[in-house]
Amino acid sequence: MKYRTVFDIIGPIMIGPSSSHTAGAARIGRAARALFGRKPKKVTITFYGSFAKTYRGHGTDIAIVGGVLDFDTFDKRIVDSLKIARDQGIEVVFRESEEVPDHPNTARILLEDENGSTEVVGISIGGGKMEITELNGFSLNLSGNAPTLLVLHHDRYGAIATVAGILARHQINIGYMQVSRKEKGSLALMTIETDQSVSEEVKAEIEAQEGITGVTVLS
């Protein structure tokens, strides 16, 4: 069920004018920043569908950049996010795509610096809610509504069981799990939503396992 209360439809406390085009967009940008893990040097934002047609009038551009700056939906600095990004030395590029997306409110965000890049696709599904549907070419379904563990690993026997076993030993319950891979035997991505927070100790234990190439924890 997509909406549990009337507040899911009205949306969160936010800088307007639209819960889907502004608040949802800010949350997409903030999730992208969290997945990148640091302030980027350059951000390229591609809008699709309804976003591409209305992003200036509905403030989707300033909202996503505000999210990348780690501003929450109600942060008044969002209205000045483009200037703040420039002042911080962040290059921002906007693009409009004529490609027809699966969801009308879709944005692709590429964050870059001298140490690497992260590419995220997010959709705003209404009421200020969003989903991240792609991360660096991997399909996923990330809402950000629960503590989430992202584990990049070699697609090999026992990898999932190893991670699940570590979480069980630390009494961390798995609420949702998805595994995505680009092709058999290559790299794969585990997305695990948990009922409890994942500590740095648990993160380090998972990182130390054979075949694990990267671990990200989203609170």
C-alpha positions as CSV (number, residue, x, y, z in Angstrom):
1,M,0.0,0.0,0.0
2,K,1.6,3.2,-1.1
3,Y,-0.1,5.7,1.3
4,R,-0.8,4.8,4.9
5,T,-2.2,8.1,6.2
6,V,-3.5,11.4,4.8
7,F,-0.1,13.0,5.6
8,D,1.5,10.7,3.0
9,I,-0.7,12.4,0.4
10,I,-0.4,16.0,1.7
11,G,3.3,15.6,2.0
12,P,6.0,16.5,4.5
13,I,6.8,19.9,6.0
14,M,8.5,21.5,3.0
15,I,9.6,24.4,0.9
16,G,6.9,24.4,-1.9
17,P,5.2,24.5,-4.2
18,S,4.8,20.7,-4.9
19,S,5.2,17.7,-2.7
20,S,6.1,15.5,-5.7
21,H,8.1,18.0,-7.8
22,T,9.8,19.8,-4.8
23,A,9.8,17.7,-1.6
24,G,10.2,14.4,-3.4
25,A,12.9,15.8,-5.6
26,A,14.8,17.1,-2.6
27,R,14.7,13.7,-1.1
28,I,16.1,12.2,-4.3
29,G,19.0,14.6,-4.2
30,R,19.7,13.9,-0.6
31,A,19.6,10.2,-1.1
32,A,22.1,10.6,-4.0
33,R,24.4,12.7,-1.7
34,A,24.2,9.9,0.9
35,L,25.0,7.2,-1.6
36,F,28.0,9.3,-3.0
37,G,29.1,9.8,0.6
38,R,30.7,13.2,0.3
39,K,30.3,16.7,-1.3
40,P,30.7,16.4,-5.1
41,K,32.7,18.6,-7.4
42,K,30.2,18.3,-10.2
43,V,26.6,17.3,-10.4
44,T,24.8,16.5,-13.7
45,I,21.0,16.2,-13.4
46,T,18.9,14.9,-16.2
47,F,15.2,15.3,-16.0
48,Y,12.6,13.1,-17.7
49,G,8.9,13.2,-18.3
50,S,7.0,15.7,-16.2
51,F,10.1,16.8,-14.4
52,A,11.7,17.8,-17.8
53,K,8.7,20.0,-18.7
54,T,8.1,21.8,-15.4
55,Y,11.3,21.6,-13.3
56,R,12.0,25.4,-13.4
57,G,8.4,26.5,-12.5
58,H,8.0,23.8,-9.8
59,G,11.4,24.3,-8.2
60,T,12.5,20.8,-9.0
61,D,16.0,22.1,-9.9
62,I,16.6,24.0,-6.7
63,A,15.1,21.1,-4.7
64,I,17.4,18.4,-6.1
65,V,20.4,20.6,-5.7
66,G,19.3,21.4,-2.2
67,G,19.1,17.7,-1.5
68,V,22.6,17.2,-2.9
69,L,23.8,19.9,-0.5
70,D,22.2,17.7,2.3
71,F,19.3,20.1,3.0
72,D,16.0,18.6,4.3
73,T,12.7,19.3,2.6
74,F,11.9,22.1,5.1
75,D,15.3,23.8,4.9
76,K,14.8,27.5,3.8
77,R,18.2,27.4,2.2
78,I,16.7,25.3,-0.7
79,V,15.5,28.4,-2.4
80,D,19.1,29.6,-2.7
81,S,20.6,26.2,-3.4
82,L,22.0,27.0,-6.9
83,K,23.9,30.0,-5.5
84,I,25.1,28.0,-2.5
85,A,26.4,25.2,-4.7
86,R,28.3,27.7,-6.8
87,D,29.8,29.3,-3.7
88,Q,30.9,25.9,-2.6
89,G,32.6,25.3,-5.9
90,I,30.1,22.7,-7.1
91,E,29.4,22.7,-10.9
92,V,25.8,22.0,-11.6
93,V,24.6,21.0,-15.1
94,F,20.9,20.5,-16.0
95,R,19.7,18.4,-19.0
96,E,16.3,17.6,-20.4
97,S,15.7,14.2,-22.0
98,E,12.9,13.4,-24.5
99,E,13.2,9.7,-23.6
100,V,9.9,8.4,-22.2
101,P,10.5,7.1,-18.6
102,D,8.7,4.4,-16.7
103,H,7.6,7.0,-14.2
104,P,6.8,10.6,-15.2
105,N,8.8,12.2,-12.3
106,T,12.2,10.8,-13.0
107,A,15.7,12.3,-12.5
108,R,19.1,10.9,-13.2
109,I,21.9,12.4,-11.0
110,L,25.6,11.9,-11.7
111,L,27.9,13.1,-8.9
112,E,31.6,13.4,-9.5
113,D,34.9,14.4,-7.9
114,E,38.5,13.5,-8.3
115,N,38.0,10.2,-6.4
116,G,35.2,8.8,-8.5
117,S,31.6,9.1,-9.5
118,T,28.1,7.7,-8.5
119,E,25.1,7.7,-10.8
120,V,21.6,7.5,-9.3
121,V,18.1,7.3,-10.8
122,G,15.2,8.4,-8.6
123,I,11.5,8.8,-9.0
124,S,9.1,11.0,-7.0
125,I,5.9,9.0,-6.3
126,G,3.8,11.6,-4.6
127,G,3.3,13.0,-1.2
128,G,6.9,13.9,-0.9
129,K,7.9,10.2,-1.1
130,M,10.6,8.9,-3.5
131,E,12.3,5.7,-4.6
132,I,15.8,5.2,-5.9
133,T,15.5,2.7,-8.8
134,E,19.0,2.5,-10.0
135,L,22.5,2.9,-8.6
136,N,25.6,2.7,-10.9
137,G,23.6,0.5,-13.4
138,F,22.2,-1.8,-10.7
139,S,18.4,-2.0,-10.4
140,L,17.1,-1.5,-6.9
141,N,14.0,-0.3,-4.9
142,L,15.2,2.0,-2.2
143,S,12.7,4.2,-0.3
144,G,15.0,5.5,2.4
145,N,12.2,4.8,5.0
146,A,14.3,2.3,7.0
147,P,18.0,1.8,7.8
148,T,19.5,0.3,4.7
149,L,22.7,-1.6,4.0
150,L,24.1,-1.7,0.4
151,V,26.7,-4.4,-0.2
152,L,28.6,-4.6,-3.4
153,H,30.1,-8.1,-3.9
154,H,31.3,-10.7,-6.3
155,D,28.4,-12.8,-7.5
156,R,29.4,-16.1,-5.9
157,Y,28.0,-18.8,-3.8
158,G,27.6,-18.0,-0.1
159,A,27.9,-14.2,-0.2
160,I,24.2,-13.6,0.8
161,A,24.4,-16.2,3.5
162,T,27.6,-14.6,4.9
163,V,26.0,-11.2,5.2
164,A,22.7,-12.5,6.6
165,G,24.7,-14.5,9.2
166,I,26.6,-11.5,10.4
167,L,23.4,-9.5,10.8
168,A,21.8,-12.4,12.7
169,R,24.7,-12.7,15.1
170,H,24.3,-9.0,15.9
171,Q,20.5,-9.4,16.3
172,I,19.7,-7.2,13.3
173,N,16.5,-8.3,11.6
174,I,16.1,-8.1,7.8
175,G,12.8,-6.4,6.8
176,Y,13.5,-6.5,3.0
177,M,16.2,-7.7,0.8
178,Q,16.9,-7.4,-3.0
179,V,19.9,-8.7,-5.0
180,S,20.7,-7.2,-8.4
181,R,23.4,-8.2,-10.8
182,K,24.4,-7.0,-14.3
183,E,25.3,-10.5,-15.4
184,K,25.9,-13.9,-13.9
185,G,29.3,-14.2,-12.2
186,S,30.1,-10.5,-12.2
187,L,29.5,-7.9,-9.4
188,A,26.2,-7.9,-7.6
189,L,24.5,-5.5,-5.2
190,M,22.6,-6.5,-2.1
191,T,20.0,-3.9,-0.8
192,I,19.0,-4.8,2.7
193,E,16.5,-2.8,4.8
194,T,16.8,-3.6,8.5
195,D,14.7,-3.1,11.6
196,Q,17.7,-1.9,13.6
197,S,20.5,0.5,12.8
198,V,23.7,-1.0,11.4
199,S,26.7,0.1,13.5
200,E,30.2,0.8,12.2
201,E,31.4,-2.4,13.9
202,V,28.9,-4.5,11.9
203,K,29.8,-2.6,8.7
204,A,33.5,-3.2,9.2
205,E,32.9,-6.9,9.8
206,I,30.9,-7.2,6.5
207,E,33.6,-5.3,4.6
208,A,36.3,-7.7,5.9
209,Q,34.6,-10.7,4.3
210,E,36.0,-12.3,1.1
211,G,34.4,-11.1,-2.1
212,I,32.9,-8.0,-0.5
213,T,34.1,-4.9,-2.5
214,G,32.1,-2.1,-0.9
215,V,29.5,-1.4,2.0
216,T,27.3,1.6,2.4
217,V,25.0,2.2,5.4
218,L,22.1,4.6,5.0
219,S,20.5,5.6,8.4
